[in-house]
Amino acid sequence: MKKDEPPLNFPKTLEEFEYAFNEKGQLRHTKTGEPFVFNYREDLHRWNQKRYEALGEVILQ
């Protein structure tokens, strides 16, 4: 972990990520309906990448 980087602890389920697939098979945020946002935390590319990978692992389960 880099200095000033948040911990790399991510949700373990789609529900915990607050995402779900809609009727068209699109991944959407459950509260906003928006598509997945890679740059969830500005200026934290490594953290965003790890979050993306964690979400991918959840989807593949």
C-alpha positions as CSV (number, residue, x, y, z in Angstrom):
1,M,0.0,0.0,0.0
2,K,1.3,3.4,-0.9
3,K,1.3,6.3,1.5
4,D,-2.0,8.1,1.7
5,E,-3.7,5.2,-0.1
6,P,-6.8,3.7,1.5
7,P,-6.7,0.0,2.5
8,L,-7.3,-2.5,-0.3
9,N,-10.2,-4.1,1.4
10,F,-13.1,-4.5,-1.0
11,P,-16.6,-5.9,-0.8
12,K,-17.1,-9.7,-1.4
13,T,-20.5,-9.6,-3.1
14,L,-22.2,-7.5,-5.8
15,E,-24.7,-6.4,-3.2
16,E,-21.9,-5.1,-1.0
17,F,-20.4,-3.3,-4.0
18,E,-24.0,-1.9,-4.5
19,Y,-24.1,-3.1,-8.1
20,A,-26.5,-5.4,-9.9
21,F,-27.2,-6.4,-13.5
22,N,-30.3,-4.9,-14.9
23,E,-32.8,-6.6,-17.3
24,K,-30.5,-5.8,-20.2
25,G,-27.5,-7.5,-18.6
26,Q,-25.9,-4.1,-17.8
27,L,-24.0,-3.6,-14.6
28,R,-25.6,-0.7,-12.7
29,H,-25.3,0.9,-9.3
30,T,-28.2,-0.2,-7.3
31,K,-28.9,3.3,-5.8
32,T,-28.2,5.6,-8.8
33,G,-28.7,3.3,-11.8
34,E,-25.4,4.6,-13.2
35,P,-22.9,2.3,-14.9
36,F,-19.7,1.2,-13.2
37,V,-17.3,4.0,-12.6
38,F,-13.6,3.1,-12.7
39,N,-12.3,6.3,-11.3
40,Y,-14.2,6.0,-8.0
41,R,-11.4,7.8,-6.1
42,E,-9.6,10.5,-8.1
43,D,-5.8,10.3,-8.2
44,L,-5.8,6.8,-6.9
45,H,-5.3,4.8,-10.1
46,R,-3.8,1.7,-8.3
47,W,-6.6,1.6,-5.8
48,N,-9.2,2.0,-8.5
49,Q,-7.6,-0.8,-10.5
50,K,-7.6,-3.1,-7.4
51,R,-11.3,-2.2,-6.8
52,Y,-12.1,-3.1,-10.5
53,E,-10.3,-6.4,-10.2
54,A,-12.1,-7.2,-6.9
55,L,-15.4,-6.5,-8.6
56,G,-14.4,-8.7,-11.5
57,E,-13.6,-11.6,-9.1
58,V,-17.1,-11.2,-7.5
59,I,-18.8,-11.3,-10.9
60,L,-16.9,-14.4,-12.0
61,Q,-18.0,-16.3,-8.8
